[in-house]
Amino acid sequence: MKQAIMIGAGNIGRGFIGALLEKSGYHVTFADVAENLISAINQRKSYTVHIQDRECAQWTVTNISGISSAGPELAEAIAKDCQLITTAVGLRILPIVAKPIAAGIQARKAAGSTEILNIVACENAIRGTSQLRDAVYALLSEEETAYAKEYVGFADCAVDRIVPKASFENPLDVAVEQYTEWDVEKGGWKGELPNIEGCSFVDDLSAYLERKLFTLNSGHAICAYLGALKGHKTIVESVADPAIGNLVYQAMQESGEGLIRKFGFDPAAHHAYIDRIFARFQNPYLEDETARVAREPIRKLAPTDRLIKPLVTAYSYGLPVDHLLVGAAAALHFDCPEDEQSVELMGKIKAEGVEKALAEYTGLQENEPLFGRILDVYRALAIAKSHS
């Protein structure tokens, strides 16, 4: 039987990646530092994935076991009959899990194994697998690195699935939304491509990473910033506000036209993708708070992130950007004393003016047309806020 190790037995590990692997015929060994989780997996030997969306469903995952990722068990499991390792631990933890992965690779080399092993870091990060690969290579000798380059694939991926808050009698049960996306770049994979339900192998991952950034991340952020301005507590509340919902949808259309020009996406297919993403914002089970989605506005206003990059890209093709401008301007109004970046942003605007903040955080120059247009919308939003 095909063997996969899922490092990270949290909600994403159980409800998304691990569940898809088990559904595709793998025995999934969950590795985690949380002893209570591992104990529950080995005692209960199954859990249920509950799809909570406008259409609800569920299925049971049974072909599983658990090991600790804190001791030698993980490296030992990698050294044995394992074809695939996936992670869902967070970018910060990848250098830590690199150690048992490197030890497992060393053991495979010492045993003379020529079986292919593929590793995919399923993190909410740009090219997380490449970062994990570099951390693993740093722990290997030259000979071991050469062995890894021949027999171990490191494939970058893009993942997307929201896990709503829920509690069940079985503590392993997990709730997920219906929507799922898992795109793996072919270039990093070694050997024959497997048939994994819900997983697509793609030639150019950068197109899919930007598609998510320009659509889900951009629309989500704009909805949050406009919702926060009007006092809405959740994304569902915000998108249900006709003034906000329509604006968010139009902004996603604008960023979408930029993507279609840049990557040659099929227009009908991409507009259908936008509609699917927009529908996710309306899922009543996803109690996403506007404050959570809007946090760290400085990072989200960066030139390569979800507000400015879609705006600049669409504008570079001479496309309309009126609604994307509102998203960027609304972010400059995000005032949340509990968020460190919001406090910095508000302090910068108060001390030096919004022009300085806009230039410093977005990389836009004062002589650029977009700079003045964002400022105009920022001031209009300030007037509207004072009258509300």
DABELMO-V767220 format. One record per backbone hydrogen bond with DSSP energy under -1.0 kcal/mol. NH is the residue of the N-H (numbers start at 0). CO is the residue of the C=O. Records with the same first field share a line. If there is no record, write none. Layout:
NH: CO ; CO
//
This chain:
3: 26
4: 83
5: 28
6: 85
7: 30
13: 9
14: 10
15: 11
16: 11
17: 12
19: 15
20: 16
21: 17
22: 18
24: 21
25: 20
26: 1
27: 62
28: 3
29: 64
30: 5
31: 66
34: 32
37: 33
38: 34
39: 35
40: 36
41: 37
42: 38
43: 39
44: 40
46: 60
48: 58
49: 173
50: 56
51: 175
56: 50
58: 48
60: 46
63: 61
64: 27
66: 29
68: 31
75: 71
76: 72
77: 73
78: 74
81: 79
82: 2
83: 2
84: 117
85: 4
86: 119
87: 6
92: 89
95: 92
96: 92
97: 93
98: 95
100: 96
101: 97
102: 98
103: 99
104: 100
105: 101
106: 102
107: 103
108: 104
109: 105
110: 106
111: 108
112: 107
116: 150
117: 82
118: 152
119: 84
121: 86
122: 120
124: 122
130: 126
131: 127
132: 128
133: 129
134: 130
135: 131
136: 132
137: 133
138: 135
139: 136
144: 140
145: 141
146: 142
147: 143
148: 144
149: 145
150: 146
151: 147
152: 116
154: 118
157: 182
159: 180
172: 169
173: 47
175: 49
176: 161
180: 159
182: 157
183: 199
184: 155
185: 201
188: 185
198: 195
199: 181
201: 183
208: 204
209: 205
210: 206
211: 207
212: 208
213: 209
214: 210
216: 211
217: 212
218: 214
219: 215
220: 216
221: 217
222: 218
223: 219
224: 220
225: 221
226: 222
227: 223
228: 224
229: 225
231: 226
234: 287
237: 233
238: 234
239: 235
244: 240
245: 241
247: 243
248: 244
249: 245
250: 246
251: 247
252: 248
253: 249
254: 250
255: 251
256: 252
257: 253
258: 254
259: 255
260: 256
261: 257
262: 258
263: 259
269: 265
270: 266
271: 267
272: 268
273: 269
274: 270
275: 271
276: 272
277: 273
278: 274
279: 275
281: 278
282: 279
285: 282
286: 284
287: 285
289: 232
292: 288
293: 289
299: 295
300: 296
301: 298
304: 301
306: 299
308: 304
311: 307
312: 308
313: 309
314: 310
315: 311
317: 314
318: 313
324: 320
326: 322
327: 323
328: 324
329: 325
330: 326
332: 329
333: 330
338: 335
342: 338
343: 339
344: 340
345: 341
346: 342
347: 343
348: 344
349: 345
350: 346
351: 347
352: 348
356: 352
357: 353
358: 354
359: 355
360: 356
361: 357
362: 358
367: 364
371: 367
372: 368
373: 369
374: 370
375: 371
376: 372
377: 373
378: 374
379: 375
380: 376
381: 377
382: 378
383: 379
384: 380
385: 381
386: 382
//
